[in-house]
């Protein structure tokens, strides 16, 4: 299919530019934040990209990290026919079809086909004027969101400790000797001993730490309180902490087994711009200093 300007690209959908070549594209399901390139049948595959296989072995697409793309955007076209506006829904070598965007009911009834909602027409290309491409940038928002989620640790609960001015993932409880396990590649060059139970960790006494603390995030969605437990496909996931069964049932929250197995809890996955009162909380774990 060609677009209204005669180029061989879809008239509505998503396109991504990779190494100077435009491909139809979509979000790579299950591989967020990757974008999946979808070469047209017979077109060359994107150079240097491993394909993702479907269950039957066929190529489902070519996942690419956002930072490898020059552009990724949603596109649609509009045009005019006899001075009236349309959104393009299809194109052939000789005709262009579109949904009527105007408000002239007499014009629509006289020249167009009635649809369930609105009117549609198909016209000779020679009669179409003002074909215009409209783009919505998808790459910038995806890159910004990925950066924000990374900076926030994907809103997961975490325990961290600061040792000599640097912050490391840390154990939530001291070991049997009262020391706290820290994880970090550069700790191999420190004076901290290796944890005999876990060689990837090093042990620090509380007095050696500048800080040791637990963090978690909370937010509200649809007026209900949640504690964040991470992200999924770029959406924040939270466990409902309220006590209103009507809220749980009415908004059809997802029931999941609680980590402690005591009773189920209820979760939701929503876009960041749908939540309010997103706030980080910190609980200090270092014992108070004594004289």
N, C-alpha and C positions, 0 to 999 in steps of 0.2 A: 504494500500500500504506500502511496505517496501522500505527503502533506499538501496543503493548499498552495505552497510555493513550488511544488513539483519535486521536492526532495523525498528520498525513500526512507521516511521515518513516520512513526505513528502520529496521528492527528491529535491524540490525547493519551497521556501516560507519563512515564518517567524516562529520562535519558541521563546517561552518565558519560563523561569524557575521560578516557583512560589512554594515556600516551598518544594524545592527539586524535583518537578515534572515538566517535560517538556510538554508544550501544544502548538499546533498550535496557532498562534496569529496574530493580525493586530492592526492598529491604531483604537481606538474607535471613530468612526465618530460622531462629535457633542459633544464629551466629552474630547477634548484635555486638558491636555497631557496624558490622560489615554490610556492604552493598553488593548485590549479585548482578553481574553483567549477563545479558541474555542475547547473544548474537542471533541475527536473523538466520533462518535456514539457508545453508549454502555459504554464509559469510564466514570469514576467518575467525578463529577463536582468539581472545585477547592474549597477547604474547606474554609468556612467563607466568601465567596464572593456572594453578591446578584446578581442574573441574570438581564440582561437587556432584556426586552420583545419587540418583534416585534409587529406590528399593529395587527396581527392575534392572539396574545397571546403566540406564540412560543418563545423559548429562542433564542435571537439573539447572545448572548455572555455574558462573565463575565468580566466587566470592573475592572481594577486594576491600582492603581497609580504606576508610574514608580519606586518610592522609595521602593515599596513592592516586586519588582522583583529582583531575583539574576542575571538574564541575559535576554536579548532580542536581537535577531540577525536574519539577513537574511541568508539563507543557500542555497547553490547549490552544486552539485557534478560533478566531472569530472572523466573520466576513459580513458583507452586505449584499443583498439581492433586491433590486428595485428600491434601493434606499433604506431597506429595513435590516435590522441587525439579527445575526444568527451565530450560534456556537456550532462549530464544525463537529460532526459525528462520524464522518467517513468521506473517503475520496477515491475516485478511480482516475484513469487517464483522461476521461471526458466529463465527469460530473463531480459535484461536491454536494454532500448532504449535510443538513444541520437542523438544530432545534431553534425555534423562533424565540428571540429574546425581547421582542417588542411588545407593544400594548394595543396595537390597532386590530381589534376583533374583526372588523369588516374585511381588512386585508387578509387576515389569517383564514377566515372562512372561505374567501374567494379563491385563494391560491395554494393553501397548504392542507396537509392531511392531519386530521384530528388524532391525537394520541390520548392515552389515559390521563396524562397531565401535559397540557400544552399542545403545540403544533410543530410539525416537522415537514421539511421539503427537500427535494433533490433537484439540482439545477445544473444546466450546462456550464462548464468552466468559463466559457466566454462571457457569460452574463454575471459572473460573480466579481465583486469589487472589494477593495480594501482587505485582502487576506492578511491577518495580523497574528503573529505568534505572541503568546503570553507565557511568561516563565515565573515559577515560584521556586526560589532557591531552597534546596533541601540539604545541601552539603554544609553550609554555614551553621544552621541550627543543630545538625547531627554532631558536628565537630565540637560545638560549644557545649552540648549536653554531655557528650562523652568526657570532655575535660572536667565539667562540673561534678559528674558522678565519681570520677577518679579522685578528684581533690577531696571529696567528702567520704572516701572509702566506701562508696556505694551505699552509704547510710546503714552499714552493718554495725551491730554492737561490737565493741573492741576493747581490749585492754592493752595499754601502752605504758612504757617507762622511759624516762629521760636519763641518760647516762653520759656524763661529760658533754652536755649540751646537745646531744643527738637523741632522737626519739626512735624507739624500737618496739615491735610487737612483743608483748610480755605475757607470762603466765598469770592466770587470775588468782592463783593461790601460791603461797610459798611452798617449797619442798620440805622434806623432813628435817633439813638442817636450817630452815628458816630463810633460805635464799630464794630469789626470784629468777626464773628462767627468762632470758632475753634471746631474741632471734635477729641475726643480722650478719651478713657476710663479712663486714669489716671488723666484727668482734673477734675474729680469728687472730687479729694482730693486737688485741688488747691484753691486759693482765688478768682478765676474768677467766676462771677455770671452765672447762667444758663440762656440761652436765653428763654424768656417767650414764644416766637413763635415756638421754637423747643427745647424740653428738652434734645435732644442728643447733643446739642452744648453749648459751653460756650463763653462768650463775653469778648473780650480784647480791650482796647483802643489802638490806634496806638502807643502811647508812651510806652506801656508795651511790645511791640514786638521788637525782635532783627531784624526780617526781615519779609516781606510780599511780595510775588512775584507770577507771573504767568509763567509757563513753557510750551513750546510746542516743537515738533520735526519736522524737515524737512528732506527730502531725494530726491534723483534723481533716476529715473528708466527709462531705455531706453532713457536717455538724457533729460527727462521731469521732471519738478519740482512738488513736492507733499508735502502736510502737513499731518503728521501722525495723525490718529484719534483713534488708538488702534490696537489690533491684533485679528485675527480669525483663529482658528485651527493652531496656531503656526506661522502664516504668518502676516506680517505687513500690515496694511490697511492705505491707504492714499488718500487724496482728491487732484485732479489735480489743481494746481494753475497757470498754464500757460494759454495761449490764442490761442493755435494752434489747430483749429478744425481738421486739417488733422491728428494731433497726436492722438486726441481723437477717431476719426473714424478709423484710420488705425490700432490702437492697441486695438480697441473695448473695451474701458473703460466702466465700468458699470454706467449707469445713475441712480441717486438716488435723492429724494427730499432733498433740503437743509434744515437745522434745522429752518432757519428763514422763510421758505416757499416762499421766493422771487423768486428763480429760481432754477432749478436742478443743481446739481454738479456731477462730474464724479470721480469714485473711482477705485482703483485697490487693489488687495490682492496678495502679492508676498512673496517669501521666503527672509529672511534677507540677505542671501548671494547674492541675485540678485540686491540689491540696493547699491547705492553709496552716498557719502557725507551725511551720516546720522549724524545729528547734533542737539543738544539740544539748545534752545534759552530761555533766562530768561529776564523777564520784571519786574523791581521793582515797587511795588505798594505803598510802604510807602511814605507819603508826605515828602518833604525835611524838615530838622530841621530848625527852625527859632530862632533867638536870643530873 
